[in-house]
Amino acid sequence: MSSSSSKFCTHCGAEIPQDGAFCPKCGSPVFPAQSVPPKSTRRQKEEKVEKREKEEKSEKEGEKQEEKEREGSISGALFGGGALIWLGVTFYLATTGQIAWSKWWSGFMSGIGILLALLGLYHSIRSRSPFPFVGMVIGGAIISLIGLSGFYSVNTDLWPVMIILLGLVIILFGLLGRRRVPKP
């Protein structure tokens, strides 16, 4: 079929056979003198394609956001459940006399720090990018060290300064890492 004898549908822009009375694609009736597709029809078709592409992109972004929210609720459940389990374990150890009540808080802090560090490692492995979760790992390690220092004779005079400095370093790493991530 040559383009000079071809007709095009005014509704969808599809090519219509010379003797066709209806569009083979959308079924719209054919009117006489439709040998060139109208510009508005071509533009409509382009707009439909653009709209479909935008919808697909938006749908993919929505799925990514849902996955992040699901991941957040999973990590929250893991941390919350782990913290409660550790609380129960340390209470049990203290009530049975296996650790002194004066050392209970140190044991609890150590466990919470380990949970936080493990959660940071879990997220690093899942995201294949350790940088955003360095703060969780470092923070967890520091909390564990503070807890463990209660079991041993450690001079804790500098702990507040060290904690503040490490907190500032973590914030700085977070801000620098945020700049490296390209905006969508």
C-alpha positions as CSV (number, residue, x, y, z in Angstrom):
1,M,0.0,0.0,0.0
2,S,1.6,3.3,-1.0
3,S,1.3,6.3,1.3
4,S,-0.4,8.4,-1.3
5,S,-3.3,6.0,-1.5
6,S,-3.4,5.2,2.2
7,K,-5.9,6.5,4.7
8,F,-5.3,7.1,8.4
9,C,-7.8,7.0,11.3
10,T,-8.6,10.3,12.8
11,H,-9.1,8.7,16.2
12,C,-5.9,6.7,16.7
13,G,-3.8,7.5,13.6
14,A,-3.5,3.9,12.4
15,E,-3.3,3.2,8.7
16,I,-6.6,2.1,7.1
17,P,-6.8,-0.1,4.0
18,Q,-8.0,1.8,0.9
19,D,-11.4,0.1,0.8
20,G,-11.8,0.0,4.6
21,A,-14.9,1.6,6.2
22,F,-13.6,1.1,9.8
23,C,-10.2,1.4,11.5
24,P,-8.7,-2.0,11.9
25,K,-7.1,-0.9,15.2
26,C,-9.8,1.0,17.1
27,G,-12.9,0.4,15.0
28,S,-13.7,4.1,14.4
29,P,-15.7,4.7,11.2
30,V,-13.7,6.1,8.3
31,F,-14.8,9.3,6.7
32,P,-13.9,10.3,3.1
33,A,-10.6,12.2,2.3
34,Q,-8.5,10.8,5.2
35,S,-5.4,10.1,3.2
36,V,-3.1,12.1,5.5
37,P,-3.2,11.6,9.3
38,P,-4.3,14.7,11.0
39,K,-1.7,16.5,13.0
40,S,-3.9,16.5,16.1
41,T,-4.2,12.7,15.8
42,R,-0.5,12.2,15.7
43,R,0.0,14.6,18.6
44,Q,-2.7,12.7,20.5
45,K,-0.9,9.4,19.9
46,E,2.4,10.9,21.1
47,E,0.7,12.3,24.2
48,K,-0.8,8.9,24.9
49,V,2.7,7.3,24.7
50,E,4.2,10.0,26.9
51,K,1.4,9.6,29.4
52,R,1.8,5.8,29.5
53,E,5.6,6.2,30.0
54,K,5.0,8.7,32.8
55,E,2.5,6.3,34.4
56,E,5.0,3.4,34.2
57,K,7.8,5.5,35.7
58,S,5.5,6.7,38.5
59,E,4.4,3.1,39.1
60,K,8.0,2.0,39.4
61,E,8.8,4.8,41.8
62,G,5.8,3.9,43.9
63,E,6.9,0.3,44.0
64,K,10.4,1.4,45.2
65,Q,8.8,3.6,47.9
66,E,6.6,0.7,49.1
67,E,9.7,-1.6,49.2
68,K,11.5,1.0,51.3
69,E,8.5,1.4,53.7
70,R,8.2,-2.4,54.0
71,E,12.0,-2.7,54.7
72,G,11.6,0.0,57.3
73,S,8.8,-1.8,59.1
74,I,10.8,-5.1,58.9
75,S,13.9,-3.4,60.4
76,G,11.8,-1.8,63.1
77,A,10.2,-5.1,64.0
78,L,13.6,-6.8,64.1
79,F,15.1,-4.1,66.3
80,G,12.1,-3.8,68.6
81,G,11.6,-7.5,68.9
82,G,15.4,-8.0,69.5
83,A,15.4,-5.3,72.2
84,L,12.5,-6.9,74.0
85,I,14.1,-10.3,73.9
86,W,17.4,-8.9,75.2
87,L,15.5,-7.0,77.9
88,G,13.9,-10.3,79.0
89,V,17.3,-12.2,78.9
90,T,19.0,-9.5,81.0
91,F,16.1,-9.4,83.5
92,Y,16.3,-13.2,83.7
93,L,20.1,-13.1,84.3
94,A,19.7,-10.5,87.0
95,T,16.8,-12.2,88.8
96,T,18.6,-15.5,88.8
97,G,21.7,-13.9,90.2
98,Q,23.9,-14.6,87.2
99,I,24.7,-10.9,86.9
100,A,24.4,-8.3,89.7
101,W,21.5,-5.8,89.4
102,S,24.2,-3.1,89.5
103,K,25.6,-4.5,86.3
104,W,22.2,-5.1,84.6
105,W,22.2,-1.8,82.9
106,S,25.6,-2.4,81.4
107,G,24.5,-5.7,80.0
108,F,21.4,-4.3,78.6
109,M,23.3,-1.4,76.9
110,S,25.8,-3.8,75.4
111,G,23.1,-5.9,73.9
112,I,21.2,-2.9,72.4
113,G,24.5,-1.6,70.9
114,I,25.1,-5.0,69.3
115,L,21.5,-5.1,67.9
116,L,22.0,-1.6,66.4
117,A,25.3,-2.5,64.8
118,L,23.8,-5.8,63.4
119,L,20.8,-3.8,62.0
120,G,23.3,-1.4,60.3
121,L,25.2,-4.4,58.8
122,Y,21.9,-6.0,57.7
123,H,20.9,-2.8,55.9
124,S,24.4,-2.4,54.4
125,I,24.2,-5.9,53.0
126,R,20.7,-5.5,51.7
127,S,21.3,-2.2,50.0
128,R,24.8,-3.2,48.8
129,S,26.0,0.3,49.9
130,P,27.5,0.4,53.4
131,F,27.9,4.2,53.5
132,P,24.4,5.2,54.6
133,F,24.4,2.8,57.5
134,V,27.9,3.5,58.9
135,G,26.3,5.6,61.6
136,M,24.2,2.7,62.8
137,V,27.2,0.4,63.0
138,I,29.4,3.0,64.7
139,G,26.6,4.1,67.1
140,G,25.9,0.5,68.0
141,A,29.6,-0.2,68.6
142,I,29.8,2.8,70.9
143,I,26.7,1.9,72.9
144,S,28.2,-1.6,73.3
145,L,31.5,-0.2,74.5
146,I,29.7,2.0,77.0
147,G,27.8,-0.9,78.3
148,L,30.9,-3.1,78.5
149,S,32.7,-0.4,80.3
150,G,30.3,-0.9,83.2
151,F,31.6,-4.5,83.7
152,Y,35.3,-3.4,83.8
153,S,37.2,-0.7,85.6
154,V,37.3,1.9,82.8
155,N,37.8,5.6,83.3
156,T,34.6,7.1,81.9
157,D,35.5,10.8,82.3
158,L,36.1,11.2,78.6
159,W,33.0,9.2,77.4
160,P,30.8,12.3,77.0
161,V,33.3,14.1,74.9
162,M,34.0,11.0,72.8
163,I,30.3,10.4,72.2
164,I,29.7,14.0,71.2
165,L,32.6,13.9,68.7
166,L,31.5,10.6,67.2
167,G,28.0,11.9,66.9
168,L,29.3,14.9,65.0
169,V,31.4,12.6,62.7
170,I,28.4,10.4,62.0
171,I,26.3,13.5,61.1
172,L,29.0,14.8,58.9
173,F,29.4,11.4,57.1
174,G,25.6,11.3,56.6
175,L,25.5,14.8,55.1
176,L,28.5,14.1,52.8
177,G,27.0,10.8,51.7
178,R,23.7,12.5,50.9
179,R,25.4,14.8,48.5
180,R,27.0,11.9,46.6
181,V,23.7,10.2,45.9
182,P,22.3,11.6,42.6
183,K,18.8,13.1,42.8
184,P,16.1,11.3,40.8
